[in-house]
Amino acid sequence: MTKPVSVETERQPPSPRDGDPASRPRYRSISYRLKRFVLGKALDTAAVADERIRKRVALAVFSSDPISSTAYATEEMLLVLVLAGTAATQLALPISLAIVGLLGILILSYRQIIATYSSSGGAYVVTKDNFGGLAAQIAGAALVIDYVLTVAVSVSAGTAALISAFQGLSWLRVPIATGFVLLLAWGNLRGLKEAGRAFAVPTYLYVVSIGVLVALGVWRWLSGDLGPIQYSAEDAETLAGAGAAVVPVSLFLILHGFSSGTTALTGVEAISNGVSAFRTPQARNAQRTLVAMGLIMGTLFIGVTFLATRFHALPFPDGNPTLLAQIARHVLGPGFGFLVVQVSTLFILVLAANTSFSSFPLLANFAAGDAILPKQLRKRGHRLVYSNGILVLTLAAMVLVLGFRADVHGLIPLYAIGVVTSFTLAQASMARYHLTHREPHWHRGLAINGTGAVVTAVVLVVIVITKFADGAWMVVIAIPAIVFLLRRIQDVYEREEDQLEVEAAVSLPPPKPRHEVMVLVDDLDRASLEALQYGRQLNPLNLTAVHFAVDPDEARELADRWSRINVPIPLEVLACPDRNLLACVQEAVAERQRNDTEVTVLVSKRGYGRFWTRILHDRTSAGLVRLLGSMEGVNVTIVPYQLGHTPLVEATRTRPGRDPTGDGGPD
């Protein structure tokens, strides 16, 4: 080890090199600049209230999923019923009436939830409040699955509608569906209010176009102007196999068709999850939007099913063309009206995923607040939306789209279990709430929610049994798996909180009598001098510069320069024969650890002005910080040095008779 020697240094006075702090340009990272370019200017936190939306916009944001389901729910019913022959497809209308009746029960039930839990949260919050954490986690897991499937099914169905109009695009099914997911993510990352404005027009275009289609179709059927759809010989041959009686009409078949049709109910709970997004009075506006959604969805669903049964429309096994496309072409012809229906169907099906993009981040925010999901999901992003939740949903949905090749019929069996599970838990929770609190008119509320709980529980059992072999078993396994993961996350946060908790009467322990500071030195340069100077500011009992001899020749040269320049801090050169720098540093620091000693390690970190210059250097300092930060009782401090700035320490030639360091060392 060399002896400490002195060196004449000059401390630079504070310099106005950056100008008045108020006039300095604000720091903007690369990621911030990228977000500003892609998403627009960042919104101030105070603008959260301005991001709340009107009922007309909220209907498009939160109701596009159940409204859009009218484009494929009837087709899914018929795909099951046609197994008993074409005559069995006439059962679709009474089944659809039963589903709309269930929708009415859900509308009444969720109005109760919105009135009682106006802070949002829907099934998750009401279940947690009345049945506790485990039941809430089951509800949360079910909703997570439902929201992810909603995105995957919606974009896949939208892609199918596009391909029905433009057959040449069939080979691009997966890329188109994936592109739709990314487009929706981008729109929602720009902010809920802006996304609502952009998505409102397509939603209302679909409602109007299908409403006109149903009205005109019913009128033409009643007037005798239109009869059954006439299929070409090739299509008739394809449909002959699908329409042949394979199984008899049975209760199981009817229940199977009913369970397939309940896909129309997905997204009904979204409005109760997003009450906080409405303008005041929030609860009243949310309730009115919920009723409007139910009326629109129920009317269109029954109307499309009525036309399908009256015109004897049959679903193609591959979904191309879709059932709705067949009806639209039959009623409106192949011209402009047909294209409007197909384009509006494409838009609404794709935008149906927006219900999940609006609701999933809110649900994740509540769950993260209860420490069952990562707390990063609580952070508002660049445009005041929960960006991390949007990104997680995007990734999960893309995995499903790629895994199922954007096949609607492959995804549908997985659908509805999650949402009906949440329906059941939410209604049962509200029934318990009424029994517990007995507020005015609680008997009426108990009757509504109790009926809803029983009916949705029966529907859940029917869906699980009838769809189990078709793929529903995956959801049955996924829900407990997600609950297990949520509980593990909760356990981690609880353990961390127990370790970090501060008692009411807290006292700091006395400082340790010894404080040793190690400055890791790679070379004798300005960055190292800055770290050494900072070490002196700490005024430790012992300050040592340490160099690890990964290259013995360089180590000897450094020691020689150190003694010649007379740095006033001792340099300790330690052997590192196997060139495992991190291990050598760890061992050297461990030797200094004592019960009465505070050990601080200073790591010099160079900052480079341009990206391409950064990649010319390794990241050893980052590795050192990670390693030393894991050692108990060791403090690690990064001393930055930005290349291109005026250094705080300047080495000069020694001048006789002057000791500017104040150390009293030799000149």
C-alpha positions as CSV (number, residue, x, y, z in Angstrom):
1,M,0.0,0.0,0.0
2,T,1.4,3.4,-0.9
3,K,1.7,6.2,1.7
4,P,-0.8,9.1,1.5
5,V,0.6,12.1,-0.3
6,S,-0.9,15.5,-1.0
7,V,-1.8,17.1,-4.3
8,E,-2.6,20.8,-4.9
9,T,-6.2,21.1,-6.0
10,E,-8.4,24.1,-6.8
11,R,-12.1,24.0,-5.9
12,Q,-14.2,25.7,-8.5
13,P,-16.7,28.2,-7.1
14,P,-20.4,27.7,-7.9
15,S,-20.8,28.6,-11.5
16,P,-23.8,29.9,-13.3
17,R,-22.9,27.7,-16.2
18,D,-26.5,26.4,-16.3
19,G,-28.1,29.9,-15.9
20,D,-31.0,30.7,-13.7
21,P,-32.5,27.5,-12.4
22,A,-36.0,28.7,-13.4
23,S,-34.8,29.2,-17.0
24,R,-33.1,25.8,-17.3
25,P,-34.8,23.4,-19.7
26,R,-36.6,20.6,-17.8
27,Y,-35.1,17.2,-17.9
28,R,-36.8,14.8,-20.3
29,S,-35.7,11.2,-20.5
30,I,-35.7,9.3,-23.7
31,S,-38.8,7.4,-22.6
32,Y,-40.6,10.7,-21.7
33,R,-39.8,12.2,-25.1
34,L,-41.0,9.0,-26.8
35,K,-44.3,9.1,-24.9
36,R,-44.7,12.8,-25.7
37,F,-44.2,12.1,-29.4
38,V,-46.5,9.0,-29.5
39,L,-49.2,10.1,-27.0
40,G,-49.1,13.9,-27.0
41,K,-48.4,16.4,-24.3
42,A,-48.5,15.1,-20.7
43,L,-51.6,16.0,-18.7
44,D,-51.3,17.7,-15.3
45,T,-52.5,15.7,-12.4
46,A,-55.0,18.4,-11.5
47,A,-56.7,17.6,-14.9
48,V,-58.1,14.3,-13.6
49,A,-61.5,15.9,-13.0
50,D,-61.6,17.2,-16.6
51,E,-61.1,13.7,-17.9
52,R,-64.5,12.6,-16.7
53,I,-66.9,11.8,-19.5
54,R,-70.6,12.5,-20.4
55,K,-73.2,9.8,-20.6
56,R,-73.2,9.7,-24.4
57,V,-69.4,9.2,-24.5
58,A,-69.6,6.7,-21.5
59,L,-72.1,4.6,-23.4
60,A,-69.6,4.1,-26.2
61,V,-66.6,3.6,-23.8
62,F,-68.2,1.1,-21.3
63,S,-71.0,-0.5,-23.4
64,S,-69.4,-1.3,-26.7
65,D,-68.7,-4.9,-25.5
66,P,-72.3,-6.0,-24.7
67,I,-73.7,-4.0,-27.6
68,S,-71.2,-5.5,-30.0
69,S,-71.9,-9.1,-28.8
70,T,-75.2,-8.9,-30.8
71,A,-73.0,-9.4,-33.9
72,Y,-72.0,-12.9,-32.9
73,A,-74.0,-14.2,-29.9
74,T,-76.9,-15.4,-32.2
75,E,-74.4,-17.2,-34.4
76,E,-72.8,-19.0,-31.4
77,M,-76.3,-20.2,-30.3
78,L,-77.0,-21.5,-33.8
79,L,-73.7,-23.3,-34.1
80,V,-74.9,-25.5,-31.2
81,L,-78.5,-25.9,-32.1
82,V,-77.8,-26.8,-35.7
83,L,-76.3,-30.0,-34.4
84,A,-79.9,-31.2,-33.9
85,G,-80.8,-30.2,-37.5
86,T,-82.0,-27.0,-39.1
87,A,-85.4,-27.3,-37.5
88,A,-83.8,-26.9,-34.0
89,T,-82.5,-23.5,-34.9
90,Q,-86.0,-22.1,-34.4
91,L,-85.3,-22.6,-30.6
92,A,-82.8,-19.7,-30.8
93,L,-85.6,-17.0,-30.4
94,P,-87.0,-18.3,-27.1
95,I,-83.5,-18.9,-25.8
96,S,-82.6,-15.3,-26.7
97,L,-85.7,-14.1,-24.8
98,A,-84.5,-16.0,-21.8
99,I,-81.0,-14.4,-22.1
100,V,-82.6,-10.9,-22.3
101,G,-84.6,-11.7,-19.2
102,L,-81.4,-12.5,-17.4
103,L,-80.0,-9.2,-18.8
104,G,-82.9,-7.4,-17.2
105,I,-82.1,-9.0,-13.8
106,L,-78.5,-8.0,-14.1
107,I,-79.4,-4.4,-15.0
108,L,-81.6,-4.1,-11.9
109,S,-78.9,-5.7,-9.7
110,Y,-76.1,-3.5,-11.0
111,R,-78.2,-0.4,-10.4
112,Q,-78.2,-1.5,-6.8
113,I,-74.5,-1.9,-6.8
114,I,-73.9,1.5,-8.4
115,A,-76.1,3.2,-5.9
116,T,-74.4,1.6,-2.9
117,Y,-70.8,1.5,-4.1
118,S,-70.6,4.7,-6.2
119,S,-66.8,4.9,-5.9
120,S,-66.4,2.2,-8.5
121,G,-64.9,-1.2,-8.3
122,G,-67.9,-3.3,-9.2
123,A,-67.9,-7.0,-8.3
124,Y,-64.4,-6.9,-6.8
125,V,-65.1,-4.1,-4.3
126,V,-68.6,-5.2,-3.3
127,T,-67.4,-8.8,-2.8
128,K,-64.4,-7.7,-0.7
129,D,-66.6,-5.6,1.4
130,N,-69.2,-8.3,2.2
131,F,-67.3,-11.6,1.9
132,G,-63.7,-10.7,2.5
133,G,-60.4,-11.1,0.6
134,L,-60.6,-14.6,-0.8
135,A,-64.0,-14.2,-2.4
136,A,-62.8,-10.8,-3.8
137,Q,-59.7,-12.4,-5.2
138,I,-61.9,-15.0,-7.0
139,A,-64.1,-12.2,-8.4
140,G,-61.0,-10.3,-9.4
141,A,-59.4,-13.3,-11.1
142,A,-62.7,-14.0,-13.0
143,L,-62.9,-10.5,-14.2
144,V,-59.2,-10.5,-15.3
145,I,-59.9,-13.5,-17.5
146,D,-63.1,-12.0,-18.8
147,Y,-61.4,-8.7,-19.8
148,V,-58.5,-10.4,-21.5
149,L,-60.9,-12.7,-23.4
150,T,-63.1,-9.8,-24.3
151,V,-60.2,-8.1,-26.1
152,A,-59.1,-11.3,-27.9
153,V,-62.7,-12.3,-28.9
154,S,-63.6,-8.8,-30.0
155,V,-60.7,-8.1,-32.3
156,S,-61.0,-11.7,-33.7
157,A,-64.7,-11.2,-34.4
158,G,-63.9,-7.8,-36.0
159,T,-61.3,-9.3,-38.2
160,A,-63.8,-12.0,-39.2
161,A,-66.3,-9.2,-40.2
162,L,-63.6,-7.6,-42.3
163,I,-62.7,-10.8,-44.0
164,S,-66.4,-11.5,-44.7
165,A,-66.5,-8.3,-46.8
166,F,-63.0,-8.7,-48.3
167,Q,-62.2,-12.4,-48.7
168,G,-58.7,-11.8,-50.0
169,L,-57.5,-10.7,-46.5
170,S,-58.2,-14.1,-44.9
171,W,-54.5,-15.0,-44.9
172,L,-53.8,-11.8,-42.8
173,R,-56.2,-12.8,-40.0
174,V,-53.7,-12.9,-37.2
175,P,-51.6,-9.8,-38.1
176,I,-54.9,-7.7,-38.6
177,A,-56.2,-8.8,-35.2
178,T,-52.9,-8.1,-33.5
179,G,-52.8,-4.7,-35.2
180,F,-56.3,-3.9,-33.8
181,V,-55.1,-4.7,-30.3
182,L,-52.1,-2.3,-30.6
183,L,-54.3,0.4,-32.1
184,L,-56.7,0.2,-29.2
185,A,-53.9,0.3,-26.7
186,W,-52.5,3.4,-28.3
187,G,-55.9,5.1,-28.3
188,N,-56.5,4.4,-24.6
189,L,-52.9,5.4,-23.6
190,R,-53.8,8.8,-25.0
191,G,-56.5,9.2,-22.3
192,L,-60.0,8.0,-21.5
193,K,-61.7,11.2,-22.6
194,E,-59.9,11.3,-25.9
195,A,-60.4,7.6,-26.5
196,G,-64.1,8.0,-25.8
197,R,-64.5,10.8,-28.3
198,A,-62.7,8.7,-31.0
199,F,-64.7,5.6,-30.3
200,A,-68.2,7.1,-29.8
201,V,-69.0,7.6,-33.5
202,P,-68.4,3.9,-34.6
203,T,-70.5,2.7,-31.6
204,Y,-73.5,4.8,-32.6
205,L,-73.0,4.0,-36.3
206,Y,-73.3,0.3,-35.4
207,V,-76.4,0.9,-33.3
208,V,-78.1,2.9,-36.1
209,S,-77.1,0.5,-38.9
210,I,-78.1,-2.7,-37.1
211,G,-81.3,-0.9,-35.9
212,V,-82.2,0.0,-39.5
213,L,-81.3,-3.5,-40.6
214,V,-83.6,-5.1,-38.1
215,A,-86.4,-2.7,-38.7
216,L,-86.2,-3.1,-42.5
217,G,-85.8,-6.8,-42.2
218,V,-88.9,-7.2,-40.0
219,W,-90.9,-5.0,-42.3
220,R,-89.9,-6.8,-45.4
221,W,-90.6,-10.2,-43.8
222,L,-94.0,-9.1,-42.6
223,S,-94.9,-7.7,-46.0
224,G,-93.9,-11.0,-47.6
225,D,-91.2,-9.3,-49.7
226,L,-88.4,-11.5,-48.4
227,G,-88.3,-15.3,-47.9
228,P,-85.6,-17.6,-46.6
229,I,-82.0,-17.1,-47.7
230,Q,-81.1,-19.0,-50.9
231,Y,-77.7,-20.5,-50.7
232,S,-75.5,-21.4,-53.6
233,A,-74.9,-25.0,-54.4
234,E,-71.4,-24.9,-53.0
235,D,-72.6,-23.2,-49.8
236,A,-75.6,-25.5,-49.5
237,E,-73.2,-28.5,-49.6
238,T,-71.1,-27.0,-46.9
239,L,-74.1,-26.2,-44.7
240,A,-75.7,-29.7,-45.4
241,G,-73.2,-31.3,-43.1
242,A,-73.7,-28.6,-40.5
243,G,-77.4,-28.8,-40.7
244,A,-77.7,-32.6,-40.6
245,A,-79.1,-34.0,-37.3
246,V,-76.2,-35.3,-35.4
247,V,-77.7,-35.2,-31.9
248,P,-81.4,-35.2,-30.7
249,V,-83.0,-32.1,-29.3
250,S,-82.5,-32.4,-25.5
251,L,-82.4,-30.3,-22.4
252,F,-78.6,-30.5,-22.5
253,L,-78.6,-29.1,-26.1
254,I,-80.9,-26.3,-25.2
255,L,-78.8,-25.4,-22.2
256,H,-75.6,-25.6,-24.3
257,G,-77.2,-23.1,-26.8
258,F,-78.2,-20.9,-23.8
259,S,-74.6,-20.9,-22.4
260,S,-73.2,-20.0,-25.8
261,G,-75.7,-17.1,-26.1
262,T,-74.7,-15.7,-22.7
263,T,-71.6,-14.4,-24.4
264,A,-74.0,-11.4,-25.1
265,L,-73.8,-10.6,-21.4
266,T,-70.1,-9.9,-21.2
267,G,-69.3,-6.4,-20.3
268,V,-72.5,-5.6,-18.5
269,E,-70.6,-5.1,-15.3
270,A,-68.1,-2.6,-16.9
271,I,-70.2,0.5,-16.1
272,S,-70.2,-0.4,-12.3
273,N,-66.4,-0.7,-12.5
274,G,-66.0,2.7,-14.0
275,V,-68.4,4.9,-12.1
276,S,-65.6,7.3,-11.1
277,A,-65.1,8.1,-14.8
278,F,-68.6,9.7,-15.1
279,R,-69.3,13.4,-14.6
280,T,-71.3,14.3,-11.5
281,P,-73.7,13.1,-10.3
282,Q,-71.7,10.0,-11.0
283,A,-74.0,7.3,-9.7
284,R,-77.1,8.6,-11.4
285,N,-75.3,9.1,-14.7
286,A,-73.9,5.6,-14.5
287,Q,-77.3,4.1,-13.7
288,R,-78.9,5.8,-16.7
289,T,-76.2,4.7,-19.0
290,L,-76.6,1.1,-17.7
291,V,-80.3,1.1,-18.5
292,A,-79.7,2.6,-22.0
293,M,-77.1,0.0,-22.7
294,G,-79.5,-2.8,-21.6
295,L,-82.3,-1.5,-23.8
296,I,-80.1,-1.2,-26.9
297,M,-78.4,-4.5,-26.4
298,G,-81.6,-6.4,-25.7
299,T,-83.4,-4.9,-28.7
300,L,-80.7,-5.6,-31.2
301,F,-80.0,-9.1,-29.9
302,I,-83.6,-10.2,-30.2
303,G,-83.9,-8.4,-33.5
304,V,-80.9,-10.2,-35.1
305,T,-82.1,-13.6,-33.7
306,F,-85.6,-13.0,-35.0
307,L,-84.3,-12.3,-38.5
308,A,-82.0,-15.3,-38.4
309,T,-84.8,-17.7,-37.5
310,R,-87.3,-16.1,-40.0
311,F,-84.8,-16.2,-42.9
312,H,-83.5,-19.6,-41.9
313,A,-79.9,-18.3,-41.8
314,L,-77.3,-20.9,-40.9
315,P,-73.9,-20.3,-39.5
316,F,-70.8,-21.5,-41.5
317,P,-68.5,-23.7,-39.5
318,D,-65.5,-21.5,-40.3
319,G,-67.4,-18.3,-39.6
320,N,-66.9,-16.9,-43.1
321,P,-69.2,-15.2,-44.0
322,T,-70.6,-14.4,-40.6
323,L,-74.3,-14.9,-39.8
324,L,-74.8,-11.1,-39.6
325,A,-73.2,-10.6,-42.9
326,Q,-75.6,-13.1,-44.5
327,I,-78.6,-11.4,-43.0
328,A,-77.3,-7.9,-44.1
329,R,-76.7,-9.1,-47.6
330,H,-80.2,-10.7,-47.8
331,V,-82.0,-7.7,-46.5
332,L,-79.9,-4.8,-48.0
333,G,-78.3,-6.5,-51.0
334,P,-74.6,-6.4,-51.8
335,G,-74.4,-2.7,-52.2
336,F,-73.7,0.3,-50.1
337,G,-76.0,-0.6,-47.2
338,F,-74.3,-4.0,-46.8
339,L,-70.9,-2.4,-46.7
340,V,-72.0,0.1,-44.1
341,V,-73.2,-2.8,-41.9
342,Q,-70.0,-4.7,-42.3
343,V,-67.8,-1.6,-41.7
344,S,-69.8,-0.6,-38.6
345,T,-69.7,-4.2,-37.4
346,L,-65.9,-4.3,-37.9
347,F,-65.5,-1.1,-35.9
348,I,-67.9,-2.0,-33.0
349,L,-66.4,-5.4,-32.6
350,V,-62.9,-4.0,-32.5
351,L,-64.0,-1.2,-30.2
352,A,-65.8,-3.7,-28.0
353,A,-62.3,-4.4,-26.6
354,N,-62.3,-0.8,-25.4
355,T,-64.6,-1.8,-22.6
356,S,-61.8,-4.0,-21.2
357,F,-59.2,-1.3,-21.9
358,S,-61.4,1.1,-19.9
359,S,-62.4,-1.3,-17.0
360,F,-59.3,-3.5,-16.5
361,P,-57.0,-0.7,-15.5
362,L,-59.5,0.5,-13.0
363,L,-60.0,-3.0,-11.6
364,A,-56.2,-3.4,-11.4
365,N,-55.9,-0.1,-9.6
366,F,-58.3,-1.3,-6.9
367,A,-56.6,-4.7,-6.6
368,A,-53.2,-3.1,-6.4
369,G,-54.4,-0.8,-3.7
370,D,-55.2,-4.0,-1.7
371,A,-51.7,-5.3,-2.5
372,I,-52.9,-8.3,-4.5
373,L,-51.5,-7.0,-7.7
374,P,-48.2,-5.1,-8.3
375,K,-48.4,-1.6,-7.0
376,Q,-47.1,-0.2,-10.3
377,L,-50.6,-0.7,-11.6
378,R,-51.8,2.2,-9.4
379,K,-49.6,4.8,-11.1
380,R,-51.2,7.2,-13.6
381,G,-49.3,7.5,-16.8
382,H,-48.5,10.2,-19.3
383,R,-52.2,11.0,-20.0
384,L,-53.6,10.3,-16.6
385,V,-54.8,6.8,-17.4
386,Y,-53.4,3.7,-15.6
387,S,-50.9,3.0,-18.4
388,N,-49.3,-0.1,-16.8
389,G,-52.7,-1.8,-16.6
390,I,-53.3,-1.0,-20.3
391,L,-49.9,-2.5,-21.3
392,V,-50.5,-5.7,-19.2
393,L,-53.9,-6.2,-20.9
394,T,-52.4,-5.6,-24.3
395,L,-49.7,-8.2,-23.8
396,A,-52.1,-10.8,-22.4
397,A,-54.6,-10.3,-25.2
398,M,-52.0,-10.6,-27.9
399,V,-50.8,-13.9,-26.4
400,L,-54.4,-15.2,-26.8
401,V,-54.8,-13.9,-30.3
402,L,-51.6,-15.5,-31.4
403,G,-52.2,-18.7,-29.5
404,F,-55.7,-19.2,-31.0
405,R,-54.9,-17.8,-34.4
406,A,-57.7,-15.1,-34.0
407,D,-60.3,-17.9,-34.2
408,V,-63.6,-16.7,-32.6
409,H,-65.1,-20.1,-32.3
410,G,-61.9,-21.4,-30.5
411,L,-62.1,-18.5,-28.0
412,I,-65.8,-18.5,-27.3
413,P,-65.9,-21.7,-25.1
414,L,-63.5,-19.9,-22.7
415,Y,-65.8,-16.9,-22.7
416,A,-68.6,-16.0,-20.2
417,I,-67.4,-18.2,-17.3
418,G,-65.4,-15.3,-15.8
419,V,-68.0,-12.7,-16.1
420,V,-70.9,-14.9,-14.9
421,T,-68.7,-15.9,-11.9
422,S,-68.3,-12.2,-11.1
423,F,-72.1,-11.7,-11.6
424,T,-72.8,-14.4,-9.0
425,L,-70.4,-13.1,-6.4
426,A,-71.6,-9.5,-6.9
427,Q,-75.3,-10.4,-6.5
428,A,-74.7,-12.6,-3.5
429,S,-72.6,-9.9,-1.9
430,M,-75.3,-7.3,-2.4
431,A,-77.9,-9.7,-0.9
432,R,-75.7,-10.1,2.2
433,Y,-75.3,-6.3,2.3
434,H,-79.1,-5.9,2.4
435,L,-79.4,-8.5,5.2
436,T,-76.6,-6.9,7.2
437,H,-77.5,-3.2,6.9
438,R,-81.3,-3.3,6.5
439,E,-81.5,0.1,4.9
440,P,-84.8,1.5,3.7
441,H,-86.4,-0.7,1.0
442,W,-83.9,-3.4,1.8
443,H,-86.6,-6.1,1.2
444,R,-86.9,-5.0,-2.4
445,G,-83.1,-4.9,-2.9
446,L,-82.7,-8.4,-1.3
447,A,-85.3,-9.8,-3.7
448,I,-83.6,-8.3,-6.7
449,N,-80.0,-9.3,-5.7
450,G,-81.0,-12.6,-4.2
451,T,-82.8,-13.6,-7.4
452,G,-79.8,-12.4,-9.5
453,A,-77.4,-14.5,-7.3
454,V,-79.5,-17.7,-7.7
455,V,-80.1,-17.3,-11.4
456,T,-76.5,-16.4,-12.3
457,A,-75.2,-19.3,-10.1
458,V,-77.4,-21.7,-12.1
459,V,-76.2,-20.2,-15.4
460,L,-72.6,-20.6,-14.2
461,V,-73.1,-24.3,-13.5
462,V,-74.8,-24.7,-16.9
463,I,-71.9,-22.9,-18.7
464,V,-69.2,-24.9,-16.9
465,I,-70.9,-28.3,-17.6
466,T,-71.9,-27.6,-21.3
467,K,-68.6,-25.9,-22.3
468,F,-66.2,-27.9,-20.2
469,A,-65.0,-30.3,-22.9
470,D,-64.9,-27.5,-25.5
471,G,-62.2,-25.6,-23.6
472,A,-63.9,-24.2,-20.6
473,W,-61.7,-26.5,-18.4
474,M,-58.8,-24.0,-19.1
475,V,-60.7,-21.2,-17.4
476,V,-61.7,-23.5,-14.5
477,I,-58.0,-24.2,-13.9
478,A,-56.9,-20.6,-14.6
479,I,-59.1,-18.9,-12.0
480,P,-57.6,-20.9,-9.0
481,A,-54.2,-20.4,-10.5
482,I,-54.6,-16.6,-10.7
483,V,-56.1,-16.6,-7.1
484,F,-53.0,-18.5,-5.9
485,L,-50.8,-15.9,-7.6
486,L,-52.7,-13.0,-6.1
487,R,-52.3,-14.4,-2.6
488,R,-48.6,-14.9,-3.1
489,I,-48.3,-11.3,-4.2
490,Q,-50.3,-10.3,-1.1
491,D,-48.0,-12.3,1.2
492,V,-44.9,-10.7,-0.3
493,Y,-46.3,-7.2,0.3
494,E,-47.4,-8.1,3.9
495,R,-44.0,-9.4,4.8
496,E,-42.3,-6.3,3.4
497,E,-44.8,-4.1,5.3
498,D,-44.1,-5.9,8.6
499,Q,-40.3,-5.4,8.1
500,L,-40.6,-1.7,7.2
501,E,-43.3,-0.7,9.7
502,V,-42.3,2.0,12.1
503,E,-43.6,1.9,15.7
504,A,-45.4,4.8,17.2
505,A,-42.6,5.6,19.6
506,V,-39.5,5.3,17.4
507,S,-35.9,6.2,18.4
508,L,-32.9,6.1,16.2
509,P,-30.0,3.9,17.4
510,P,-26.8,5.7,18.3
511,P,-24.3,6.1,15.4
512,K,-21.5,3.5,15.2
513,P,-18.2,4.8,16.4
514,R,-16.3,3.9,13.3
515,H,-17.0,5.0,9.7
516,E,-14.8,3.6,6.9
517,V,-15.2,4.8,3.4
518,M,-13.8,2.9,0.4
519,V,-13.5,4.6,-3.0
520,L,-13.4,2.1,-5.8
521,V,-10.8,3.4,-8.3
522,D,-10.4,2.1,-11.8
523,D,-8.0,4.7,-13.0
524,L,-6.6,8.0,-11.9
525,D,-8.9,10.4,-13.8
526,R,-11.3,13.3,-13.1
527,A,-14.2,10.9,-12.3
528,S,-12.1,9.2,-9.6
529,L,-11.0,12.5,-8.2
530,E,-14.6,13.6,-7.9
531,A,-15.4,10.4,-5.9
532,L,-12.3,10.9,-3.7
533,Q,-13.3,14.5,-3.0
534,Y,-16.8,13.4,-2.1
535,G,-15.3,10.8,0.3
536,R,-13.4,13.6,2.0
537,Q,-16.6,15.5,2.5
538,L,-18.0,12.6,4.5
539,N,-15.2,13.1,7.0
540,P,-14.9,9.4,7.9
541,L,-12.5,7.8,10.4
542,N,-10.8,6.1,7.5
543,L,-10.8,6.9,3.8
544,T,-9.1,4.6,1.4
545,A,-8.9,4.3,-2.4
546,V,-9.0,0.7,-3.5
547,H,-8.0,-0.6,-6.9
548,F,-8.4,-4.3,-7.8
549,A,-5.5,-5.6,-10.0
550,V,-7.4,-7.3,-12.7
551,D,-4.5,-6.4,-15.0
552,P,-1.2,-6.4,-12.9
553,D,0.6,-4.2,-15.3
554,E,-2.1,-1.5,-15.2
555,A,-2.2,-1.8,-11.4
556,R,1.5,-1.1,-11.1
557,E,1.3,1.8,-13.5
558,L,-1.6,3.3,-11.5
559,A,0.3,2.9,-8.2
560,D,3.3,4.6,-9.7
561,R,1.2,7.6,-11.0
562,W,-0.5,7.8,-7.7
563,S,2.8,8.2,-5.8
564,R,4.1,10.7,-8.4
565,I,1.1,12.9,-8.4
566,N,0.8,12.8,-4.6
567,V,-2.9,12.1,-4.2
568,P,-3.6,12.8,-0.4
569,I,-5.5,9.6,0.0
570,P,-3.9,6.2,0.4
571,L,-4.3,3.7,-2.5
572,E,-4.7,0.1,-1.6
573,V,-4.1,-2.3,-4.5
574,L,-5.7,-5.7,-4.0
575,A,-5.0,-8.8,-6.1
576,C,-7.7,-10.1,-8.3
577,P,-6.0,-13.1,-10.1
578,D,-9.1,-14.7,-11.4
579,R,-10.4,-11.3,-12.8
580,N,-13.7,-11.9,-11.1
581,L,-14.0,-8.2,-10.1
582,L,-17.4,-8.4,-8.4
583,A,-16.3,-11.3,-6.2
584,C,-13.0,-9.5,-5.3
585,V,-14.9,-6.4,-4.3
586,Q,-17.4,-8.3,-2.2
587,E,-14.6,-10.1,-0.3
588,A,-12.7,-6.8,0.3
589,V,-15.8,-5.1,1.6
590,A,-16.7,-8.1,3.8
591,E,-13.3,-7.9,5.5
592,R,-14.2,-4.3,6.7
593,Q,-17.6,-5.3,8.2
594,R,-17.7,-5.1,12.0
595,N,-20.4,-4.5,14.5
596,D,-19.0,-1.1,15.4
597,T,-18.2,0.0,11.9
598,E,-20.3,1.7,9.3
599,V,-18.9,0.9,5.8
600,T,-19.6,3.1,2.9
601,V,-18.5,2.3,-0.7
602,L,-18.3,5.0,-3.2
603,V,-18.7,4.0,-6.9
604,S,-17.8,6.4,-9.6
605,K,-20.3,6.4,-12.5
606,R,-19.5,8.2,-15.7
607,G,-22.4,9.8,-17.6
608,Y,-22.2,10.0,-21.4
609,G,-24.0,12.7,-23.4
610,R,-25.1,10.6,-26.3
611,F,-26.6,7.1,-26.6
612,W,-24.0,5.9,-29.1
613,T,-21.2,6.8,-26.8
614,R,-22.8,4.9,-23.9
615,I,-22.7,1.6,-25.8
616,L,-18.9,2.0,-26.1
617,H,-18.5,1.4,-22.4
618,D,-19.5,-1.4,-20.0
619,R,-21.8,-1.2,-17.0
620,T,-19.5,-2.4,-14.3
621,S,-20.7,0.3,-11.9
622,A,-24.3,-0.9,-12.1
623,G,-23.2,-4.5,-11.3
624,L,-21.2,-3.2,-8.3
625,V,-24.1,-1.3,-7.0
626,R,-26.4,-4.3,-7.3
627,L,-23.9,-6.6,-5.5
628,L,-22.9,-4.3,-2.7
629,G,-26.5,-3.1,-2.1
630,S,-27.4,-6.7,-1.2
631,M,-24.8,-6.8,1.6
632,E,-26.1,-6.1,5.1
633,G,-24.6,-3.1,6.8
634,V,-22.9,-1.8,3.7
635,N,-23.9,1.6,2.2
636,V,-23.3,2.2,-1.5
637,T,-23.2,5.6,-3.0
638,I,-22.9,6.5,-6.7
639,V,-20.8,9.5,-7.4
640,P,-21.7,10.7,-10.9
641,Y,-19.4,12.4,-13.3
642,Q,-21.0,13.8,-16.4
643,L,-18.6,14.0,-19.3
644,G,-18.6,17.4,-21.0
645,H,-19.3,19.4,-17.8
646,T,-16.7,21.5,-15.9
647,P,-15.2,19.2,-13.2
648,L,-15.4,20.1,-9.6
649,V,-11.9,18.9,-9.1
650,E,-8.9,20.2,-11.2
651,A,-5.5,18.7,-10.8
652,T,-2.7,21.3,-11.2
653,R,1.0,21.4,-11.0
654,T,2.4,21.6,-7.4
655,R,3.4,25.1,-6.3
656,P,6.0,25.5,-3.6
657,G,4.8,27.0,-0.3
658,R,1.1,26.4,-1.0
659,D,-1.2,23.7,0.4
660,P,-4.7,24.4,-0.8
661,T,-6.0,21.0,0.4
662,G,-5.6,22.0,4.0
663,D,-4.2,18.6,4.8
664,G,-0.8,19.9,5.9
665,G,1.0,17.4,3.6
666,P,4.3,18.0,1.8
667,D,4.3,20.5,-1.0
